[in-house]
């Protein structure tokens, strides 16, 4: 008994120590409600619900990390009394850059789906803008009601239920995002929601997009008019369905890429009137090659991840990747320097704006301009920029960096689909240890350039016993080596085990 007590104390100490390390010099948010103008930067640790009141204005600086302490809500408030939430009833501006993303994540050393509750947007007419932000390990990444936020160039991943849940007449605009590896659905639409989706990559969820009740998402409407939307979403490799229409409305999904040109293959991943007469149809016309995966690679790019061992083999592979990269990639375009004249910067910005108008739906352009005007209201001094600075930043964002072939790539960016060469199943030697539970364990693995598994971690588990069995089995998997543009790379993928 004494031995068990000592082991328990040791485990608690290690857990607290690990959490403290992950916090670093984090600023702990003690105020439950934000009523005025507030700016977050650096590392923020949240232990309970934070509410942006209708009079509040929260601006988050590029590069900020917002960490939610797992499975804790010291305020015992909000919609989930056991997990922290960010509840937005006022204004929120979370605008990172491609090189300095804003990250909303778990504070755990080994984070899992549902460590925190998510971002709830209830701000009705107030601006809510998220750009170049990462939202992960929540229950719902976003839970949006009666609000029309703009969510653009974000990564929404590893959330337990949905990446984005849109409800109650929301007309949220989702533009250019990567919505992947969410436990139930990438996007859930309910109760009259009419979100507009353009240029998104929606993949590796159980269901890509699901519409319930009277909701009617616009995934692409090529008919000229107020609802025009070029689509250009990539919907493929979702486990069950890419689109599940459980509503009575017909859904427009024109101008999208479905990962295949074969009509039967596409229809097998669409659920609509053809499957149950009481539901509406999904109107689609598959278009190949209209999705800019290169741009999505840059959006998903993280700082270079070092190989686990500095072996001769790894150094040779790295040199090969760099050499091949130099041969295949074009030279990086010249970036306008800050010291150049404001006149030139304004001209470039106007050119970019004209180009942007040719690819965005009229409705999106109008809403974006409206929100931009609202964003230009007086803000705290650190948030202000001159016209010249703003234009230079826009140009620098447009001239994105080259692909780093030493990073860990998402499996969807490989030249070929992931192929398992050897798999293993968990060996259950004592079901009682697993308390006879049944369910699924999702494991995320990092695969080396040789196809072996380097790392494995549980994203969604059952209990300690089954989770460990799943990890042991995952480490025994072997994959066909992955390449991007012919260059051998490391990549990550998910393995699902059923118990």
C-alpha positions as CSV (number, residue, x, y, z in Angstrom):
1,X,0.0,0.0,0.0
2,X,2.8,2.4,0.9
3,X,4.6,1.6,-2.4
4,X,1.4,2.4,-4.3
5,X,1.1,5.7,-2.4
6,X,4.7,6.7,-3.2
7,X,4.2,5.8,-6.9
8,X,1.0,7.9,-7.0
9,X,2.8,10.9,-5.4
10,X,5.7,10.5,-7.9
11,X,3.2,10.4,-10.8
12,X,1.5,13.6,-9.6
13,X,4.8,15.3,-9.2
14,X,5.9,14.4,-12.7
15,X,2.6,15.6,-14.2
16,X,2.8,19.0,-12.4
17,X,6.5,19.4,-13.4
18,X,5.6,18.6,-17.0
19,X,2.8,21.1,-17.0
20,X,5.0,23.7,-15.5
21,X,7.7,23.2,-18.2
22,X,5.1,23.5,-20.9
23,X,3.8,26.8,-19.4
24,X,7.3,28.4,-19.4
25,X,6.8,32.1,-18.6
26,X,3.1,32.0,-19.3
27,X,0.8,34.8,-18.3
28,X,-2.0,33.3,-16.3
29,X,-5.4,34.9,-17.0
30,X,-7.2,35.6,-13.7
31,X,-9.9,37.9,-15.0
32,X,-13.1,36.0,-15.9
33,X,-14.7,38.7,-18.0
34,X,-13.1,41.2,-20.5
35,X,-15.1,44.4,-20.6
36,X,-12.7,46.9,-22.3
37,X,-9.9,46.8,-24.8
38,X,-7.4,44.0,-24.1
39,X,-4.4,42.7,-26.0
40,X,-2.9,39.3,-25.6
41,X,0.7,38.4,-26.6
42,X,3.4,35.9,-25.7
43,X,2.1,32.8,-23.9
44,X,-1.3,32.8,-22.2
45,X,-2.4,30.1,-19.7
46,X,-6.2,29.8,-19.2
47,X,-7.5,27.7,-16.3
48,X,-11.2,28.7,-16.4
49,X,-13.7,30.2,-18.7
50,X,-12.8,33.6,-20.2
51,X,-15.8,35.7,-21.5
52,X,-15.4,38.7,-23.9
53,X,-18.4,40.8,-22.9
54,X,-20.5,42.7,-25.4
55,X,-18.4,45.8,-24.5
56,X,-15.1,43.9,-24.7
57,X,-12.5,44.0,-27.5
58,X,-9.8,41.3,-27.4
59,X,-7.0,41.6,-29.9
60,X,-4.4,38.8,-30.1
61,X,-0.9,39.5,-31.4
62,X,0.8,37.3,-34.1
63,X,2.8,34.4,-32.5
64,X,0.7,34.3,-29.4
65,X,0.1,30.8,-27.8
66,X,-3.1,30.4,-25.8
67,X,-2.8,27.3,-23.6
68,X,-5.9,25.8,-21.9
69,X,-5.2,23.7,-18.8
70,X,-6.6,20.2,-19.6
71,X,-9.9,19.1,-18.1
72,X,-10.2,22.1,-15.8
73,X,-12.5,25.0,-15.3
74,X,-11.8,26.8,-12.1
75,X,-14.8,29.0,-12.7
76,X,-17.2,26.1,-13.1
77,X,-19.2,28.2,-15.6
78,X,-20.0,28.3,-19.3
79,X,-21.5,25.6,-21.3
80,X,-19.0,23.0,-20.0
81,X,-18.5,23.2,-16.3
82,X,-15.5,20.9,-16.4
83,X,-13.4,22.4,-19.2
84,X,-12.3,25.9,-20.0
85,X,-13.9,27.9,-22.9
86,X,-13.3,31.2,-24.6
87,X,-16.8,32.7,-24.9
88,X,-17.0,35.7,-27.3
89,X,-19.9,38.0,-27.0
90,X,-18.0,41.1,-28.0
91,X,-15.2,41.8,-30.5
92,X,-12.2,39.4,-31.1
93,X,-9.4,39.9,-33.6
94,X,-7.0,37.0,-33.9
95,X,-4.8,37.8,-36.9
96,X,-1.5,35.9,-37.1
97,X,0.8,35.6,-40.1
98,X,1.9,32.6,-42.0
99,X,5.2,32.6,-40.1
100,X,3.8,33.6,-36.7
101,X,0.5,31.8,-36.3
102,X,-1.7,32.3,-33.2
103,X,-2.2,28.9,-31.5
104,X,-5.1,27.9,-29.3
105,X,-4.2,24.5,-27.8
106,X,-4.0,22.3,-24.7
107,X,-1.4,23.0,-22.0
108,X,-0.8,19.2,-21.6
109,X,2.6,17.7,-22.5
110,X,0.7,14.9,-24.4
111,X,-2.5,16.7,-25.5
112,X,-5.6,14.8,-26.5
113,X,-8.9,15.6,-28.1
114,X,-11.4,17.4,-25.7
115,X,-8.7,18.7,-23.3
116,X,-10.6,22.0,-23.4
117,X,-14.1,23.0,-24.6
118,X,-13.4,25.4,-27.5
119,X,-14.1,28.9,-28.8
120,X,-17.8,29.8,-28.5
121,X,-18.8,32.8,-30.6
122,X,-22.1,34.5,-29.6
123,X,-21.3,38.1,-30.7
124,X,-24.2,38.7,-33.2
125,X,-23.2,41.9,-35.0
126,X,-19.7,42.4,-33.5
127,X,-16.6,41.6,-35.6
128,X,-15.0,38.2,-35.0
129,X,-11.9,37.6,-37.3
130,X,-9.5,34.6,-37.1
131,X,-6.6,34.5,-39.6
132,X,-3.5,32.3,-39.6
133,X,-4.6,30.7,-36.3
134,X,-4.5,27.1,-35.1
135,X,-7.3,25.6,-33.1
136,X,-6.7,22.1,-31.7
137,X,-7.5,19.6,-29.0
138,X,-10.9,21.1,-28.0
139,X,-14.4,19.5,-28.0
140,X,-15.5,21.8,-30.8
141,X,-12.8,24.0,-32.3
142,X,-15.5,26.7,-32.9
143,X,-19.1,26.7,-31.7
144,X,-20.8,29.5,-33.5
145,X,-24.4,30.7,-32.9
146,X,-26.2,33.8,-34.3
147,X,-22.8,35.2,-35.5
148,X,-21.1,35.8,-38.8
149,X,-17.3,35.4,-38.1
150,X,-14.6,35.3,-40.8
151,X,-12.3,32.3,-40.3
152,X,-9.6,32.4,-42.9
153,X,-6.3,30.6,-43.5
154,X,-6.6,28.7,-40.2
155,X,-5.8,25.1,-39.2
156,X,-8.6,23.4,-37.3
157,X,-7.6,20.0,-36.2
158,X,-7.7,17.2,-33.5
159,X,-11.0,18.4,-32.0
160,X,-13.2,15.7,-30.4
161,X,-16.6,16.5,-32.0
162,X,-16.3,19.1,-34.7
163,X,-13.7,21.4,-36.1
164,X,-16.4,24.0,-36.7
165,X,-20.0,23.8,-35.4
166,X,-22.3,26.5,-37.0
167,X,-25.9,27.0,-35.8
168,X,-28.8,29.4,-35.4
169,X,-28.8,31.3,-38.7
170,X,-25.1,31.9,-38.7
171,X,-23.6,32.9,-42.0
172,X,-20.0,32.3,-41.0
173,X,-17.4,32.6,-43.8
174,X,-14.8,29.8,-43.9
175,X,-12.1,30.7,-46.4
176,X,-8.8,28.9,-47.2
177,X,-8.7,26.8,-44.0
178,X,-7.3,23.3,-43.4
179,X,-10.0,21.4,-41.4
180,X,-8.8,17.9,-40.7
181,X,-8.6,15.0,-38.3
182,X,-11.5,16.0,-36.2
183,X,-13.3,13.2,-34.3
184,X,-16.8,13.5,-35.7
185,X,-17.0,16.1,-38.5
186,X,-15.0,18.9,-40.0
187,X,-18.0,21.2,-40.2
188,X,-21.4,20.6,-38.5
189,X,-24.4,22.8,-39.6
190,X,-27.6,23.1,-37.6
191,X,-30.8,25.1,-37.1
192,X,-30.8,27.4,-40.1
193,X,-27.1,28.0,-40.4
194,X,-25.9,29.1,-43.8
195,X,-22.1,29.1,-43.7
196,X,-20.1,30.0,-46.9
197,X,-17.1,27.7,-47.6
198,X,-14.5,28.7,-50.1
199,X,-11.0,27.3,-50.8
200,X,-11.0,24.9,-47.8
201,X,-9.2,21.6,-47.5
202,X,-11.5,19.3,-45.5
203,X,-10.1,15.8,-45.0
204,X,-9.4,13.0,-42.6
205,X,-12.5,13.7,-40.5
206,X,-15.1,11.0,-39.8
207,X,-17.5,13.1,-41.9
208,X,-16.4,16.2,-43.9
209,X,-19.5,18.4,-43.7
210,X,-22.8,17.4,-42.2
211,X,-26.1,19.5,-42.5
212,X,-29.0,18.9,-40.1
213,X,-32.5,20.3,-40.0
214,X,-33.0,23.6,-41.8
215,X,-29.3,24.4,-42.3
216,X,-28.0,25.1,-45.8
217,X,-24.3,25.5,-46.3
218,X,-23.0,27.1,-49.5
219,X,-20.1,25.0,-50.7
220,X,-20.0,26.4,-54.2
221,X,-22.7,28.2,-56.3
222,X,-21.4,29.1,-59.7
223,X,-24.6,30.9,-60.8
224,X,-24.1,34.7,-60.9
225,X,-26.0,36.4,-58.2
226,X,-25.9,37.3,-54.5
227,X,-25.1,33.7,-53.5
228,X,-22.2,33.3,-56.0
229,X,-19.3,31.2,-54.5
230,X,-16.5,29.7,-56.6
231,X,-16.2,26.7,-54.3
232,X,-12.7,25.4,-54.8
233,X,-12.9,23.3,-51.7
234,X,-11.1,20.0,-51.5
235,X,-13.3,17.3,-50.0
236,X,-11.7,13.9,-49.9
237,X,-10.4,11.0,-47.7
238,X,-13.0,11.6,-44.9
239,X,-13.6,8.3,-43.3
240,X,-17.4,7.9,-43.9
241,X,-18.8,10.7,-46.0
242,X,-17.4,13.9,-47.5
243,X,-20.8,15.5,-47.4
244,X,-23.8,14.2,-45.4
245,X,-27.0,16.1,-46.1
246,X,-29.4,15.3,-43.3
247,X,-31.5,18.4,-44.0
248,X,-34.5,18.9,-46.3
249,X,-32.7,21.6,-48.3
250,X,-30.7,21.1,-51.5
251,X,-27.1,21.9,-51.0
252,X,-24.9,23.7,-53.6
253,X,-21.5,22.1,-53.8
254,X,-20.2,23.2,-57.3
255,X,-16.7,23.9,-58.4
256,X,-15.0,21.6,-55.8
257,X,-12.4,18.9,-56.0
258,X,-13.4,15.5,-54.6
259,X,-10.1,13.6,-54.9
260,X,-11.4,11.6,-57.9
261,X,-13.0,12.1,-61.2
262,X,-15.0,8.9,-61.0
263,X,-18.6,9.7,-60.4
264,X,-19.3,6.4,-58.5
265,X,-16.4,7.0,-56.1
266,X,-17.7,10.6,-55.4
267,X,-21.3,9.5,-54.9
268,X,-20.2,6.8,-52.5
269,X,-19.0,9.5,-50.2
270,X,-22.1,11.7,-50.5
271,X,-25.3,11.1,-48.5
272,X,-28.4,12.9,-49.8
273,X,-31.8,12.3,-51.4
274,X,-30.5,9.4,-53.4
275,X,-30.0,7.5,-50.1
276,X,-33.1,8.7,-48.3
277,X,-36.0,10.5,-50.1
278,X,-36.8,12.9,-47.2
279,X,-33.4,14.7,-47.5
280,X,-32.3,17.2,-50.1
281,X,-29.8,16.6,-52.9
282,X,-26.1,17.6,-53.1
283,X,-25.6,19.5,-56.3
284,X,-22.0,19.1,-57.4
285,X,-19.8,19.1,-60.5
286,X,-16.3,17.8,-59.8
287,X,-13.4,19.9,-61.1
288,X,-9.9,18.6,-61.1
289,X,-6.8,20.6,-60.2
290,X,-8.6,23.8,-58.9
291,X,-7.2,23.4,-55.4
292,X,-3.9,25.1,-54.6
293,X,-2.2,22.3,-52.5
294,X,1.1,24.2,-52.6
295,X,-0.5,27.1,-50.8
296,X,-2.0,24.7,-48.2
297,X,1.5,23.1,-47.7
298,X,2.8,26.5,-46.8
299,X,-0.1,27.2,-44.5
300,X,0.4,23.9,-42.6
301,X,4.2,24.3,-42.5
302,X,5.7,24.3,-39.0
303,X,9.3,25.0,-37.9
304,X,11.7,22.2,-39.0
305,X,11.3,19.1,-36.8
306,X,14.7,17.5,-36.0
307,X,15.1,13.8,-36.8
308,X,15.0,11.6,-33.6
309,X,18.6,10.5,-34.1
310,X,21.6,12.2,-35.7
311,X,22.7,9.2,-37.7
312,X,24.7,9.1,-40.9
313,X,21.6,7.8,-42.7
314,X,19.5,10.7,-41.6
315,X,22.2,13.2,-42.6
316,X,22.4,11.6,-46.0
317,X,18.6,11.8,-46.4
318,X,18.6,15.4,-45.3
319,X,21.3,16.3,-47.8
320,X,19.4,14.5,-50.5
321,X,16.3,16.4,-49.7
322,X,18.1,19.8,-49.8
323,X,19.8,18.9,-53.1
324,X,16.6,17.8,-54.7
325,X,14.8,20.9,-53.4
326,X,17.3,23.2,-55.0
327,X,16.8,21.4,-58.3
328,X,13.0,21.4,-58.3
329,X,11.9,24.7,-56.6
330,X,11.9,28.0,-58.4
331,X,13.8,30.9,-56.9
332,X,12.0,32.8,-54.1
333,X,10.4,36.0,-55.5
334,X,11.9,39.3,-54.4
335,X,10.1,40.8,-51.4
336,X,9.5,44.5,-51.2
337,X,11.7,46.0,-48.5
338,X,10.3,48.1,-45.7
339,X,12.4,51.1,-46.7
340,X,10.8,51.4,-50.1
341,X,8.5,54.3,-50.6
342,X,4.9,54.3,-49.3
343,X,3.7,55.1,-52.8
344,X,5.0,51.8,-54.1
345,X,3.6,49.9,-51.2
346,X,0.1,51.4,-51.8
347,X,0.3,50.5,-55.5
348,X,1.2,46.9,-54.7
349,X,-1.6,46.6,-52.1
350,X,-4.1,48.0,-54.7
351,X,-2.9,45.4,-57.2
352,X,-3.3,42.6,-54.7
353,X,-6.8,43.8,-53.8
354,X,-7.8,43.8,-57.4
355,X,-6.5,40.3,-57.9
356,X,-8.3,39.2,-54.7
357,X,-11.6,40.6,-56.0
358,X,-11.4,38.3,-59.0
359,X,-11.5,35.2,-56.9
360,X,-13.7,36.0,-54.0
361,X,-17.5,35.9,-54.0
362,X,-19.1,39.3,-54.0
363,X,-20.7,38.7,-50.7
364,X,-17.4,37.8,-49.1
365,X,-15.8,40.9,-50.5
366,X,-18.5,43.1,-49.1
367,X,-18.4,41.5,-45.7
368,X,-14.6,41.7,-45.6
369,X,-14.6,45.4,-46.4
370,X,-17.3,45.9,-43.7
371,X,-15.3,44.1,-41.1
372,X,-12.1,45.9,-42.1
373,X,-13.8,49.2,-41.5
374,X,-15.0,47.9,-38.1
375,X,-11.5,46.7,-37.3
376,X,-10.0,50.2,-37.9
377,X,-11.8,51.6,-34.9
378,X,-9.5,53.0,-32.2
379,X,-7.4,50.2,-30.6
380,X,-4.8,50.0,-27.9
381,X,-1.5,51.7,-29.0
382,X,0.5,48.4,-29.5
383,X,-2.1,47.3,-32.1
384,X,-1.8,50.4,-34.3
385,X,0.1,50.4,-37.6
386,X,0.9,53.0,-40.3
387,X,-0.3,52.6,-43.8
388,X,3.2,51.8,-45.0
389,X,3.8,49.1,-42.4
390,X,0.5,47.4,-43.1
391,X,1.1,47.4,-46.9
392,X,4.6,45.9,-46.4
393,X,3.2,43.2,-44.2
394,X,0.6,42.3,-46.8
395,X,3.3,42.0,-49.5
396,X,5.5,39.9,-47.3
397,X,2.5,37.6,-46.5
398,X,1.8,37.3,-50.2
399,X,5.4,36.3,-50.9
400,X,5.4,33.1,-48.8
401,X,8.5,31.1,-48.0
402,X,9.5,28.0,-49.9
403,X,8.6,24.6,-48.7
404,X,10.9,23.2,-46.0
405,X,11.4,19.5,-46.9
406,X,12.8,18.7,-43.4
407,X,9.4,19.3,-41.8
408,X,6.8,16.6,-41.0
409,X,4.3,16.8,-43.8
410,X,0.6,16.0,-43.5
411,X,-0.2,12.7,-45.3
412,X,-2.6,14.5,-47.7
413,X,0.3,16.4,-49.3
414,X,2.2,13.3,-50.3
415,X,2.6,12.5,-54.0
416,X,0.8,9.2,-53.5
417,X,-1.8,8.1,-50.9
418,X,-0.5,6.5,-47.8
419,X,0.1,2.8,-48.2
420,X,0.6,0.4,-45.2
421,X,3.2,-2.2,-46.0
422,X,2.9,-4.0,-42.6
423,X,0.3,-3.6,-39.9
424,X,-0.2,-4.9,-36.4
425,X,-3.2,-5.4,-34.1
426,X,-3.3,-4.8,-30.4
427,X,-2.9,-8.0,-28.3
428,X,-5.4,-8.0,-25.5
429,X,-4.0,-10.4,-22.9
430,X,-6.3,-9.4,-20.0
431,X,-9.6,-7.7,-20.9
432,X,-10.3,-7.0,-17.3
433,X,-7.5,-4.5,-17.3
434,X,-9.4,-2.6,-19.9
435,X,-12.6,-2.8,-17.9
436,X,-14.2,-4.6,-20.8
437,X,-14.7,-1.2,-22.5
438,X,-15.5,-1.0,-26.2
439,X,-14.7,1.9,-28.6
440,X,-11.9,3.3,-30.7
441,X,-8.4,4.6,-30.0
442,X,-6.9,7.1,-32.5
443,X,-3.2,7.2,-32.7
444,X,-1.2,9.8,-34.6
445,X,2.2,8.6,-35.9
446,X,5.2,10.2,-37.5
447,X,6.7,8.1,-40.3
448,X,10.4,8.3,-41.2
449,X,11.7,8.7,-44.7
450,X,12.3,4.9,-44.7
451,X,8.6,4.1,-43.8
452,X,9.2,3.2,-40.1
453,X,7.2,4.7,-37.3
454,X,9.4,7.2,-35.3
455,X,6.8,8.5,-32.9
456,X,3.2,7.7,-31.8
457,X,0.8,9.4,-29.5
458,X,-2.8,8.9,-28.6
459,X,-5.2,11.6,-29.8
460,X,-8.4,9.9,-28.6
461,X,-8.3,7.1,-26.1
462,X,-10.3,4.7,-24.0
463,X,-8.2,4.0,-20.9
464,X,-4.6,3.5,-20.0
465,X,-4.5,-0.2,-20.8
466,X,-6.1,0.0,-24.3
467,X,-4.2,3.2,-25.1
468,X,-0.9,1.5,-24.4
469,X,-1.8,-1.5,-26.5
470,X,-2.7,0.8,-29.4
471,X,0.6,2.6,-29.1
472,X,2.6,-0.6,-29.0
473,X,0.8,-1.8,-32.1
474,X,1.2,1.5,-33.9
475,X,5.0,1.4,-33.5
476,X,5.1,-1.9,-35.4
477,X,3.5,-0.5,-38.5
478,X,5.5,0.0,-41.7
479,X,4.5,2.3,-44.5
480,X,5.6,2.9,-48.1
481,X,8.1,5.8,-47.9
482,X,6.5,9.1,-48.7
483,X,7.6,11.8,-51.1
484,X,6.6,15.4,-51.9
485,X,7.5,16.5,-55.4
486,X,9.7,13.4,-55.6
487,X,11.7,14.3,-52.4
488,X,11.7,11.7,-49.6
489,X,10.0,13.2,-46.5
490,X,8.8,12.4,-43.1
491,X,5.0,12.5,-42.7
492,X,2.3,12.1,-40.1
493,X,-0.9,10.0,-40.4
494,X,-3.5,8.6,-38.1
495,X,-4.3,4.9,-37.2
496,X,-7.7,3.9,-35.8
497,X,-7.9,0.9,-33.5
498,X,-11.3,-0.7,-32.5
499,X,-11.6,-2.4,-29.2
